[in-house]
Amino acid sequence: MHSLLSTAPRRTPQQKRGHRRVAGFLRAAEAVFGEAGYELATMNAIAERADSCIGSLYQFFPNKASLADAIRERYIHEIEQSWESLSHEAGGLSTEKLACRLVDLQLEIVRTRPALLALLEVPPTPRTTTRRELIRARIAIVLIAHKRRLPKATAVRIASVVQQVSRGLLALYAKADSNHRAAIVEDFKAVVRGYLVPKLR
């Protein structure tokens, strides 16, 4: 049972050819998750998208949860860079504008990573908790960059609330049709502004 639930890769490639195959599987999984959603995606569909056989895919990944975890691990480094860039902007923004940028940044992240919304459906793993803590710390850094005297513990607490609100935004955004997404974004910007402005005054 443990092997069925494992999210660890089954085999780590040692040669360039193996690395290319793994990269191809991850690109294929990203596309299939983005199009079909995590629940409906299958290992067969991913292997087919990668122009490979299912046996080759299973050599590296025991299940789709392991593929999802590998994609999220790659995303986290890119997302960290986005938050770091915002921390450089934050000191020159009003709190109202910072609130809007916090929402816009997360939408930019999901728009450029088609599988990310689908991966919200994936059950959490121990590494999920670590990644969430990392993003929470990045948000706290942005808040401190905006308001230099903000105590770190306060920044982390506020960042935790912003992170939870953001997860709600992304969950609604993922399920909404295109006609309603703009309104959802504006509503969440209002929520984040209403929370942050008195906190960072």
C-alpha positions in Angstrom: 0.0 0.0 0.0 2.8 2.4 0.8 4.2 2.2 -2.8 0.8 3.0 -4.2 0.6 6.2 -2.0 4.2 7.3 -2.4 4.8 10.6 -4.1 8.6 10.0 -4.4 9.9 9.4 -7.9 10.6 5.7 -8.4 13.9 6.2 -10.1 16.2 9.2 -10.5 17.7 9.6 -14.0 21.5 9.4 -14.1 22.2 10.3 -17.8 21.1 13.1 -20.1 18.7 10.8 -21.9 17.0 9.9 -18.7 16.7 13.6 -17.7 15.1 14.4 -21.1 12.6 11.6 -20.6 11.7 12.8 -17.1 11.4 16.4 -18.4 9.1 15.1 -21.2 6.9 13.2 -18.8 6.6 16.3 -16.5 5.6 18.5 -19.5 3.1 16.0 -20.6 1.6 15.7 -17.0 1.5 19.4 -16.7 -0.5 19.6 -20.0 -2.9 16.8 -19.1 -3.5 18.1 -15.5 -4.2 21.6 -16.9 -6.7 20.3 -19.5 -8.4 17.4 -17.7 -7.9 18.3 -14.0 -6.1 16.2 -11.6 -8.9 13.7 -10.8 -9.6 12.9 -14.4 -6.0 12.8 -15.6 -4.6 9.2 -16.1 -1.1 7.8 -16.3 -2.1 6.4 -19.7 -3.0 9.9 -21.0 0.2 11.3 -19.7 2.3 8.6 -21.3 0.5 9.1 -24.6 1.0 12.9 -24.5 4.7 12.2 -23.9 4.8 9.9 -26.9 6.0 7.1 -24.7 4.8 3.8 -23.3 3.2 3.5 -19.9 5.9 1.1 -18.7 8.5 3.8 -19.3 6.5 6.3 -17.3 6.2 3.9 -14.4 10.0 3.4 -14.4 10.3 6.9 -13.1 6.9 7.7 -11.4 4.8 5.2 -9.5 1.6 7.2 -9.8 0.2 10.6 -10.8 0.6 11.9 -7.3 4.3 11.6 -7.7 4.1 13.5 -11.0 2.1 16.2 -9.3 4.6 16.5 -6.5 7.5 16.8 -8.9 5.7 19.5 -10.9 4.9 21.4 -7.7 8.5 21.1 -6.6 9.6 22.7 -9.9 7.0 25.4 -9.6 8.0 26.4 -6.0 11.4 27.7 -7.1 9.8 29.8 -9.9 7.1 31.1 -7.5 9.8 32.0 -4.9 11.4 34.3 -7.5 8.1 36.0 -8.2 7.6 36.8 -4.5 11.2 38.0 -4.2 10.6 40.4 -7.1 7.5 41.8 -5.4 9.5 42.3 -2.2 11.7 44.7 -4.1 8.6 46.7 -5.3 6.8 46.7 -2.0 8.5 49.6 -0.3 7.4 52.0 -3.0 3.7 50.9 -3.1 0.8 52.2 -1.1 -0.9 49.5 1.0 -3.9 49.6 -1.3 -1.7 49.0 -4.3 0.3 46.3 -2.5 -3.0 44.5 -1.8 -3.9 44.5 -5.5 -0.4 43.3 -6.4 -0.6 40.4 -4.0 -3.7 39.2 -5.8 -2.4 40.0 -9.3 0.9 38.2 -8.6 -0.9 35.0 -7.7 -3.0 35.2 -10.8 0.1 35.8 -12.9 1.6 32.7 -11.4 -1.4 30.4 -12.2 -1.9 31.9 -15.7 1.7 31.0 -16.6 1.5 27.6 -15.1 -1.5 25.8 -16.5 -1.4 22.8 -14.1 -1.3 24.9 -10.9 -5.0 25.3 -10.5 -5.6 21.6 -11.1 -3.0 20.7 -8.5 -5.1 22.4 -5.8 -7.1 19.2 -5.9 -4.2 17.0 -4.9 -4.3 15.8 -1.3 -1.5 17.5 0.8 1.7 15.7 1.6 4.4 16.5 4.2 6.2 18.4 1.4 3.1 20.4 0.7 3.3 21.8 4.3 6.9 22.8 3.8 6.1 24.6 0.5 3.2 26.5 2.1 5.5 27.6 4.9 8.0 28.8 2.4 5.5 30.9 0.5 4.1 32.2 3.8 7.6 33.3 4.7 8.0 35.0 1.3 4.7 36.9 1.8 5.9 38.0 5.3 9.1 39.4 3.7 7.0 41.4 1.2 5.0 42.8 4.1 8.1 43.8 6.0 9.6 45.4 2.9 6.4 47.4 2.7 6.4 48.4 6.4 10.0 48.2 7.8 9.0 48.4 11.4 6.5 45.5 11.2 7.6 42.8 13.7 8.4 39.5 12.1 5.9 37.5 14.1 3.1 40.0 13.1 4.2 39.8 9.5 4.0 36.0 9.6 0.5 36.1 11.2 -0.8 38.5 8.6 0.9 36.5 5.8 -0.9 33.4 7.0 -4.3 35.1 6.7 -3.4 36.5 3.2 -2.3 33.0 2.2 -5.6 31.4 3.3 -7.6 34.1 1.6 -5.5 33.5 -1.6 -6.3 29.8 -1.5 -10.0 30.7 -1.4 -9.5 33.0 -4.4 -7.7 30.4 -6.4 -10.2 27.7 -5.6 -13.1 29.9 -6.7 -11.2 31.2 -9.7 -10.5 27.7 -10.9 -14.2 26.7 -10.8 -15.6 30.0 -12.3 -16.3 30.4 -15.9 -14.5 33.2 -17.8 -17.5 35.6 -17.5 -17.3 35.6 -13.7 -13.5 35.5 -13.1 -13.0 39.3 -13.3 -15.6 39.9 -10.7 -14.1 37.3 -8.4 -10.7 38.9 -8.7 -12.1 42.4 -7.9 -14.0 41.0 -4.9 -10.8 39.4 -3.5 -8.8 42.6 -4.0 -11.4 44.4 -1.9 -11.1 41.7 0.8 -7.3 41.9 0.9 -7.4 45.7 0.9 -9.9 45.7 3.7 -7.7 43.4 5.7 -4.3 44.9 5.0 -4.9 48.6 5.1 -5.8 48.7 8.9 -3.2 46.1 9.7 -0.3 48.0 8.0 -1.5 51.5 8.9 
